[in-house]
Amino acid sequence: KRKVYNESDLFVHEGIYHSFSHHSRFSGRDEAMVLEKINAAIQTGNRFLKESSCLIITFGTAQIYRLISSGKVVANCHKLPAKVFREERCSMEQITALWNPLIRALHELNPSLKILFTVSPIRYWKNGAHENQLNKAILLLAVNQLVQENTSCFYFPAYEIMMDDLRDYRFYSDDLIHPNPQAIDYIWEKFGATFFDAKTMEAIKIYEKQQRAEKHRPLIPE
């Protein structure tokens, strides 16, 4: 059942209405406008899921933030003081226990839907290298379990490609955390070779050529 957000789902911080479940682009000073944007996006997403053939889900970290006052897990802290949240690390069992019912619900909405999982190759560096590795290991184990238990679920090894094929730091941006354009192109090529047929690959080449043409600035516009 599609949730409809109302006033009780929002909070006010420094004169701005926010939802702990949404990105800050939904926030604003007008409560009614914020609710309208949120509910319109949910309606659009619901319609999209009913019509889609494939859904790609990327796991980034096993770390979560829980609102101390209510125990609710938040998707966005909206720059509130750290003292109002409690940071936790999910276990593989917690992740699969949440996702298996969600996968079943998605298939009730769209029985033909295929779900493709990836684990983000971007390091979650906030708590250091060891914590990042623990987080990624939990996510990899959770995805493996979900794929084993659900025949409609698949896995693409973006994380492994970055860590193994592209392990040299020349494939990273200046922050040494994010993949640079060369790495992104390499992973995209691997993705296409895995999932796209020849007709789709040809259509992508045409589209990319059109994109480059649109970005081109002529020396003499007239």
C-alpha positions in Angstrom: 0.0 0.0 0.0 1.4 3.4 -1.0 2.1 5.6 2.0 0.7 9.1 2.0 2.8 11.6 4.1 1.1 14.2 6.3 2.1 16.9 8.8 3.0 14.3 11.5 5.7 12.9 9.2 7.6 16.3 9.0 9.7 18.2 11.5 10.9 21.8 11.5 14.6 22.8 11.9 15.6 26.4 11.7 12.4 27.3 9.9 12.6 24.6 7.3 10.3 21.6 7.0 12.1 18.3 6.5 11.3 14.6 6.3 13.8 12.1 7.9 12.9 9.8 5.0 13.8 12.2 2.2 16.5 14.1 0.5 16.9 17.8 1.3 15.6 18.7 -2.1 12.1 18.0 -0.8 12.6 20.4 2.1 11.2 23.9 2.2 9.6 26.7 4.2 6.0 25.8 3.0 4.7 22.7 4.8 2.0 22.1 2.2 4.4 22.4 -0.7 6.9 19.9 1.0 4.1 17.4 1.4 2.9 17.9 -2.1 6.4 17.2 -3.5 6.9 14.1 -1.4 3.5 12.5 -2.2 3.9 13.3 -5.9 7.3 11.6 -6.0 5.9 8.6 -4.2 3.0 8.4 -6.7 5.5 8.7 -9.6 7.7 6.0 -8.1 4.8 3.7 -7.6 3.8 4.0 -11.2 7.4 3.6 -12.4 7.8 0.3 -10.4 4.6 -1.1 -11.8 5.9 -0.5 -15.4 9.6 -1.3 -14.9 11.3 -4.5 -16.0 14.4 -4.0 -13.9 15.3 -2.2 -10.6 18.9 -1.5 -9.7 19.7 -1.3 -6.0 23.1 -0.1 -4.8 24.2 -0.7 -1.2 26.7 1.8 0.1 27.3 1.1 3.8 25.9 -1.0 6.6 26.0 2.0 8.9 22.7 3.5 9.9 21.6 6.5 12.1 18.8 6.1 14.5 16.9 9.0 16.0 17.3 8.6 19.8 14.0 10.1 20.7 11.9 7.7 18.7 14.2 4.9 17.6 13.4 5.5 14.0 16.1 4.9 11.4 16.6 8.0 9.3 17.6 8.3 5.6 18.9 11.9 6.0 20.1 13.6 9.2 19.5 17.1 7.6 22.5 18.5 9.5 20.9 18.1 12.9 23.3 17.8 15.9 25.0 14.4 16.1 23.8 14.0 19.7 20.2 13.4 18.6 21.3 10.3 16.6 22.8 6.9 17.5 25.0 5.3 14.9 24.8 1.5 14.4 26.1 -1.1 12.1 23.5 -3.5 10.6 24.3 -7.2 10.5 23.8 -9.4 7.4 20.8 -11.0 9.1 19.2 -7.6 9.8 19.6 -6.5 6.2 18.2 -9.7 4.7 15.3 -9.7 7.2 14.3 -6.2 6.0 14.9 -6.9 2.3 13.2 -10.3 1.8 9.7 -8.9 2.7 10.4 -5.8 0.5 11.3 -8.0 -2.5 8.1 -10.0 -2.0 6.1 -6.7 -1.9 7.8 -5.5 -5.0 6.8 -8.7 -6.8 3.2 -8.3 -5.7 3.3 -4.9 -7.3 5.1 -6.1 -10.4 5.5 -9.9 -10.8 7.9 -9.7 -13.7 10.3 -7.3 -12.0 14.0 -8.2 -12.0 16.2 -6.8 -9.2 19.9 -6.1 -9.8 22.0 -5.5 -6.7 25.4 -3.8 -6.6 27.7 -2.8 -3.8 29.1 0.7 -4.2 32.9 0.8 -4.8 33.0 4.2 -3.1 34.8 3.8 0.2 32.8 4.8 3.3 35.8 6.4 4.9 34.2 8.2 7.8 35.3 5.6 10.4 38.5 4.5 8.8 39.7 1.8 6.5 39.0 -1.2 8.7 35.4 -0.1 9.4 34.9 0.4 5.6 36.0 -3.1 4.9 33.7 -4.5 7.6 30.8 -2.6 6.2 31.4 -3.7 2.6 31.9 -7.3 3.7 28.5 -7.3 5.4 26.8 -5.8 2.3 28.4 -8.4 0.1 27.3 -11.3 2.3 23.8 -9.8 2.5 23.5 -9.4 -1.3 24.8 -12.9 -1.8 22.1 -14.3 0.6 19.3 -12.3 -1.1 20.3 -13.5 -4.6 20.4 -17.1 -3.3 16.9 -16.8 -1.8 15.2 -14.9 -4.6 15.4 -16.2 -8.2 14.5 -12.7 -9.6 17.5 -11.1 -8.0 21.0 -10.8 -9.5 24.3 -9.2 -8.7 26.8 -7.1 -10.7 30.3 -6.9 -9.2 31.0 -3.2 -9.5 32.8 -3.3 -6.1 35.0 -6.1 -7.1 35.9 -4.6 -10.5 37.0 -1.4 -8.8 39.0 -3.2 -6.1 40.6 -5.7 -8.3 40.7 -4.6 -12.0 41.2 -1.0 -11.1 43.1 -1.2 -7.8 45.7 1.4 -8.9 45.1 4.9 -7.4 45.3 6.4 -10.9 41.7 5.3 -11.3 40.5 7.4 -8.4 39.6 11.1 -8.1 41.7 13.5 -6.1 40.0 12.5 -2.8 41.2 8.9 -3.4 37.7 7.7 -2.5 35.6 8.2 -5.6 36.2 6.5 -9.0 37.4 8.9 -11.7 35.8 9.1 -15.1 38.1 6.5 -16.6 37.1 4.0 -13.9 33.4 4.8 -14.4 33.7 4.3 -18.1 35.5 0.9 -17.5 32.8 -0.3 -15.1 30.1 0.9 -17.5 31.6 -1.1 -20.3 31.7 -4.2 -18.2 28.0 -3.6 -17.2 27.0 -3.2 -20.9 28.9 -6.3 -22.0 27.1 -8.3 -19.3 23.5 -7.1 -19.7 23.0 -5.4 -23.1 22.5 -7.1 -26.4 24.1 -5.9 -29.7 21.0 -3.8 -30.6 21.1 -1.9 -27.2 24.8 -1.3 -27.4 24.4 0.2 -30.9 21.6 2.5 -29.6 23.8 3.6 -26.7 26.6 4.5 -29.1 24.2 6.7 -31.2 22.8 8.3 -28.0 26.3 9.1 -26.7 27.3 10.6 -30.1 24.2 12.8 -29.9 25.1 13.9 -26.4 28.6 14.9 -27.5 27.1 16.9 -30.4 24.7 18.7 -28.1 27.6 19.7 -25.7 29.8 20.9 -28.6 30.1 24.7 -28.8 30.7 25.9 -32.4 33.5 28.5 -32.9 31.1 30.7 -34.9 27.5 30.0 -33.7 25.8 31.9 -36.5 
